[in-house]
Amino acid sequence: MLHVIDRIVEHGAAVKEFHLRRADDAPLAPWRAGSHIVLRFADAQGRDHERHYSLVGAPGQAQAYRIAVQREEGGRGGSRSLHDEFAAGGEVEVDGPFDSFPLAPAGEGARTLLVGGGIGITPLISLAHAAQAQGRAFTLHHLVRSAGRRVLQDELALLPAAALAWHVSSEAGRADLDRLLGPYGEGDVCHACGPAPLLQALAEAAARQGWPAKALHVESFGARARQGDAPLTVELTLSQMTVEVAPGTSILEALIAADVFVSYECRRGECGSCYAQVLEGEPLHRDVCLTPSMRAQGMCTCVSWAARERLVLEL
């Protein structure tokens, strides 16, 4: 569906908030806390981009969808295009909203924690509004590298049920995640959004503090490919196939392109649907969902890589 950029709000040097309305001025579909939309647009060089962005603000009926886009210098160009080439009046295709990260219920008297890393604060804004509407007290932690990365804080400050904590690593060092979470209490719930390394560290801290996996709800972002990744040869014992995988392409994407029958869902290393047994090779785990025992036997093919050039999977 074609949408028009109605307004752009700058939040510091790196984040712009885009307000989107339907091009035909028809009412927007109502949305729920934690929902996202899919943007499709072309940049000035004619390259097509598809990006998922969390909706910001109070869920429900809205005059415009709000998204916050952080400019990523090292990304694939989508955020730079939105920042540099789009102004009010510009048009983009929008699908959704999709209800992907809902606010989980908490036990009576239990804690609700919201943890955002950098631009991962965006879906937590709507979760905070939803908790406020339920009369539910919550604590929101925003972890940023510098004070200039603290965005949307004025909106959060207007929510009486919120206890806000800002962690600026350039001033105070990295946040103590064990202390941030604290020991698990019956009915406690935590929602976290941020880059995969943060969510991995948070999951490890949660395990140390006795949090069950079902109490931790995460949404990740950011590229999993890393500098130094070497090309892989992936052998599939059940399919009797060999698939070559180039850095920058996920193992799952290569398997799908080769018509291998595989299961998958999130493609972000959050659900474990693409889990495969590893028979030979040394996985480099980049998921945020597998237990240590699962990692000892297999890997998420959607985001993880391998330390050596050969990997044998039971697929």
C-alpha positions in Angstrom: 0.0 0.0 0.0 1.4 3.4 -1.0 2.1 5.8 1.9 3.3 9.3 2.0 5.9 10.8 4.4 3.8 13.4 6.2 6.5 14.6 8.6 10.1 14.0 9.6 11.4 14.7 13.2 15.1 14.6 13.9 16.4 13.0 17.1 20.0 14.0 17.3 22.5 13.4 14.5 21.7 9.8 13.8 18.0 9.1 14.2 15.0 10.5 12.1 11.4 9.8 12.9 9.1 9.4 9.9 5.4 9.9 10.1 3.5 7.9 7.4 0.0 8.2 6.2 -1.8 6.4 3.4 -1.5 8.1 0.0 -5.3 7.9 -0.5 -5.9 9.4 2.9 -7.9 6.4 4.0 -7.8 5.5 7.7 -4.8 3.5 8.9 -5.3 0.0 10.3 -5.1 0.0 14.1 -2.1 -1.6 15.6 -1.0 -3.4 18.8 1.9 -2.9 21.0 5.1 -4.4 19.6 3.9 -4.3 16.0 6.1 -3.5 13.0 5.6 -2.5 9.4 7.6 -3.4 6.3 8.8 -0.5 4.1 9.7 -1.0 0.5 11.4 1.8 -1.5 14.0 2.5 -4.1 17.1 4.6 -3.5 18.5 7.2 -5.9 20.6 4.6 -7.7 17.5 2.5 -8.4 18.3 -0.2 -5.8 15.3 -1.7 -4.1 15.2 -1.9 -0.3 12.9 -3.8 2.1 13.2 -2.9 5.8 11.2 -3.8 8.9 10.6 -1.0 11.4 8.8 -1.1 14.8 5.9 1.3 15.2 6.5 4.0 17.8 4.0 5.5 20.1 0.7 4.6 21.7 -0.9 1.6 20.0 -4.4 1.6 18.6 -5.9 3.9 15.9 -3.5 6.4 14.6 -3.5 9.4 12.2 0.0 8.4 11.0 2.4 5.5 11.6 5.6 6.6 13.3 8.9 4.8 12.8 12.4 5.8 14.0 15.3 5.1 11.6 18.9 5.2 12.7 21.4 6.0 10.0 23.8 3.1 9.7 27.0 4.0 7.9 28.1 0.4 7.6 24.8 -1.0 6.5 23.4 -1.9 3.1 22.2 1.6 2.3 18.6 1.5 3.2 18.8 3.8 6.3 21.2 6.1 4.5 18.7 6.4 1.6 15.8 7.2 4.0 18.0 9.8 5.8 19.5 11.5 2.8 17.1 11.1 -0.1 13.6 11.2 1.4 11.7 14.3 2.6 8.2 15.1 3.5 5.9 14.3 0.6 8.1 11.3 -0.5 6.3 8.0 -1.1 7.1 4.4 0.1 5.2 1.1 0.0 4.1 -0.1 3.4 2.8 -3.6 4.4 1.4 -4.4 7.8 1.2 -3.7 10.7 2.3 -7.1 11.9 1.9 -8.1 15.5 5.3 -9.6 16.2 6.4 -8.6 19.7 3.4 -8.4 22.0 3.5 -7.4 25.7 3.5 -10.7 27.7 1.4 -10.8 30.9 3.1 -10.7 34.2 2.1 -12.2 37.5 0.3 -10.2 40.2 2.9 -8.1 42.0 5.7 -9.3 39.6 8.1 -7.2 37.8 7.9 -6.0 34.1 11.3 -5.1 32.7 11.9 -3.4 29.3 15.5 -3.4 28.0 16.5 -1.5 24.9 19.9 -1.4 23.3 20.4 1.7 21.2 17.7 2.1 18.6 16.2 -1.1 20.1 14.2 1.3 22.3 11.7 1.7 19.5 9.4 -1.3 20.1 9.6 -0.7 23.8 7.9 2.6 23.5 4.6 1.0 22.5 5.1 -1.8 25.1 5.5 1.0 27.7 2.3 2.7 26.6 0.5 -0.7 26.8 1.8 -1.3 30.3 0.7 2.2 31.3 -2.8 1.6 29.9 -3.0 -1.6 32.0 -2.0 0.3 35.1 1.1 -1.9 35.3 4.3 -0.5 36.8 7.4 -1.3 34.8 11.1 -0.4 34.6 12.7 0.6 31.3 16.4 0.4 30.8 17.9 2.1 27.7 21.6 1.1 27.0 23.4 3.5 24.7 27.0 4.2 23.8 26.8 8.0 24.3 24.3 10.5 25.7 23.4 11.7 22.2 21.9 8.3 21.5 19.2 8.7 24.1 16.1 9.2 21.9 12.4 9.4 22.6 13.0 9.9 26.3 10.6 12.8 26.5 7.7 10.6 25.4 8.7 8.0 28.1 8.9 10.6 30.8 5.2 11.3 30.3 4.2 7.8 31.5 3.6 7.8 35.3 4.0 4.0 35.6 7.5 4.1 34.2 10.7 3.9 36.2 13.4 4.9 33.7 17.1 4.0 33.8 19.7 5.2 31.3 23.0 3.4 30.9 25.6 5.4 28.9 28.6 3.2 28.4 31.0 6.0 27.3 30.5 7.5 30.8 29.9 4.6 33.1 31.1 1.5 31.3 28.9 -1.4 30.2 25.8 -2.0 32.2 25.8 -4.8 34.7 23.2 -7.1 33.2 23.1 -9.4 36.2 22.3 -6.5 38.5 19.9 -5.0 35.9 17.8 -8.2 35.8 18.2 -9.3 39.4 17.1 -12.7 40.7 13.9 -14.1 39.0 10.7 -13.8 40.9 7.6 -15.8 40.1 5.7 -14.1 37.3 8.5 -11.7 36.3 8.7 -10.9 32.6 11.4 -9.1 30.5 11.2 -7.7 27.0 14.4 -6.8 25.3 15.3 -5.4 21.9 18.8 -4.7 20.6 21.8 -6.1 18.7 22.4 -9.8 18.9 25.5 -9.6 21.2 23.5 -7.7 23.8 20.7 -10.1 23.7 23.1 -13.1 24.0 24.7 -11.5 27.0 21.3 -10.7 28.5 20.2 -14.3 28.0 23.3 -15.6 29.8 22.8 -13.2 32.7 19.1 -14.3 32.9 20.2 -17.9 33.2 22.6 -17.0 36.0 19.8 -15.2 37.8 17.4 -18.1 37.5 15.2 -16.7 34.8 13.3 -19.3 32.8 13.6 -19.0 29.0 9.8 -18.3 28.7 10.1 -15.2 30.9 12.6 -13.5 28.5 11.1 -12.1 25.2 13.6 -10.7 22.7 13.6 -9.0 19.3 17.0 -8.6 17.6 18.4 -6.5 14.7 21.6 -5.9 12.9 23.6 -7.9 10.4 25.1 -11.2 11.7 27.8 -11.4 9.0 31.1 -10.3 10.3 34.4 -9.2 8.8 36.7 -12.2 8.5 33.9 -14.7 7.6 35.3 -17.1 5.1 33.3 -18.9 2.3 31.7 -22.1 3.5 31.2 -25.5 2.0 28.1 -27.0 3.6 27.5 -30.8 3.2 24.0 -32.2 3.8 24.0 -35.8 4.7 20.2 -36.5 4.3 19.8 -34.6 1.1 23.2 -35.8 -0.2 24.0 -32.3 -1.5 26.9 -29.8 -1.1 26.1 -26.1 -1.0 28.6 -23.3 -1.3 27.8 -20.3 0.9 29.5 -16.9 0.3 30.0 -14.5 3.2 27.1 -12.0 3.5 24.6 -14.8 2.5 23.2 -16.8 5.4 23.5 -20.6 5.3 19.7 -20.7 5.4 19.4 -18.4 2.3 21.8 -20.6 0.4 19.9 -23.8 1.4 16.6 -22.2 0.2 18.2 -21.1 -3.1 19.4 -24.7 -3.6 15.8 -26.0 -3.0 16.7 -27.8 0.2 13.7 -28.6 2.3 14.2 -26.6 5.5 12.1 -25.2 8.2 12.4 -21.5 9.2 10.3 -18.6 10.6 12.0 -15.5 12.0 15.3 -15.5 10.1 16.8 -13.6 13.0 18.0 -16.3 15.3 15.2 -15.8 17.7 12.9 -18.8 17.3 15.1 -21.9 16.6 12.8 -23.1 13.7 15.8 -23.5 11.4 17.9 -25.5 13.9 20.1 -28.2 12.3 22.2 -30.9 13.8 26.0 -30.3 13.2 27.8 -33.6 12.5 31.2 -32.0 11.6 32.6 -28.5 11.8 32.8 -25.8 14.4 29.7 -23.4 14.5 30.0 -19.8 15.3 26.7 -19.2 17.2 25.0 -15.9 16.5 21.5 -16.7 17.6 19.7 -15.5 20.7 17.5 -18.5 21.4 19.4 -21.8 21.8 20.4 -23.3 25.1 24.0 -24.4 25.7 23.0 -28.1 25.2 21.4 -27.3 21.9 24.4 -25.3 20.7 26.6 -28.2 21.6 24.8 -30.3 19.0 23.5 -28.0 16.4 23.1 -24.4 15.1 20.6 -21.9 13.8 21.3 -21.7 10.0 19.7 -18.3 9.6 22.3 -16.3 11.4 25.2 -18.5 12.5 28.4 -19.2 10.6 31.4 -21.6 11.0 35.0 -21.2 12.2 36.3 -23.5 9.4 35.5 -23.8 5.7 33.6 -27.1 5.9 30.4 -27.8 7.8 28.4 -31.0 7.7 24.7 -30.8 8.7 22.1 -33.5 9.2 19.7 -32.1 6.6 
